[in-house]
Amino acid sequence: MQPTTSGTFRVFPDPRGEWLLVDPESTESIAVSGGDLEPGNLIEATVEWDDGEAHLGEFELRAATRIHFVREVTDLFEVARELCRDARMQDEGMLGETTYSTDNQPNGAVYVFAEQSGARDIWTEIRTGAVPLDPLIARLREVEDEPHEVFVLDPVDEPFVVVYLVPDPDSMLADTVRDTYL
């Protein structure tokens, strides 16, 4: 009988292989192969171990949230630029703000995370789940159930990583952000 590990995991792309399954509570991760997944999915899964290699066994999709990671972003949207400026002026490592539609209805949340010179690589930490997105997704879930769409942007002109959470992946906002940055 093969040893197994079971739990709830957020799916991230693994730069060394196929998938990185991150426990949303502990942020512990397991690099696995196999499975037809999308980055951002929340799954209930069994991981099967064979000679030290982890393979995705049975899994059930819990939430089809998508996470996109985009480097070298130019033409950052206005709210994100303003948050970066405010974070620099206030010497803050992270700031967040709700975004609004033209009808003045909340339609998303944007966060900026300051890059750390030398000591930490925030982009990589977010991309591997070491800096968890689930607390931010949980705040969004208070307003609307998943799925959501999350855009993690690494701007060329700012020393910040921008995380934009959009509650409705079928919205005009999500379409606009995808069209602009993906």
PEHUKA-V384871 format. One record per residue. N is the residue number from 1. D_CENTER is the distance of its C-alpha to the mean C-alpha in whole Angstrom. Layout:
BEGIN
N;D_CENTER
N;D_CENTER
END
This chain:
BEGIN
1;35
2;31
3;29
4;26
5;23
6;22
7;19
8;16
9;13
10;9
11;9
12;8
13;11
14;13
15;15
16;18
17;18
18;17
19;14
20;12
21;13
22;11
23;13
24;11
25;15
26;16
27;13
28;15
29;14
30;17
31;17
32;18
33;20
34;21
35;19
36;18
37;15
38;12
39;8
40;6
41;10
42;11
43;15
44;18
45;19
46;22
47;22
48;25
49;26
50;29
51;31
52;28
53;25
54;23
55;23
56;21
57;23
58;23
59;20
60;20
61;17
62;16
63;13
64;13
65;9
66;8
67;5
68;7
69;8
70;11
71;13
72;17
73;16
74;19
75;20
76;18
77;18
78;21
79;19
80;16
81;19
82;21
83;19
84;19
85;22
86;23
87;20
88;23
89;26
90;25
91;24
92;21
93;18
94;15
95;16
96;15
97;17
98;17
99;18
100;21
101;22
102;26
103;27
104;25
105;23
106;20
107;17
108;14
109;13
110;12
111;11
112;13
113;13
114;16
115;16
116;19
117;22
118;23
119;21
120;18
121;15
122;12
123;10
124;11
125;10
126;7
127;7
128;9
129;8
130;11
131;9
132;8
133;5
134;8
135;11
136;9
137;9
138;12
139;13
140;13
141;14
142;17
143;18
144;17
145;16
146;13
147;13
148;10
149;9
150;6
151;7
152;6
153;10
154;12
155;16
156;19
157;21
158;19
159;18
160;15
161;11
162;10
163;7
164;9
165;8
166;11
167;13
168;15
169;14
170;17
171;18
172;20
173;17
174;14
175;17
176;18
177;15
178;14
179;18
180;18
181;15
182;15
END
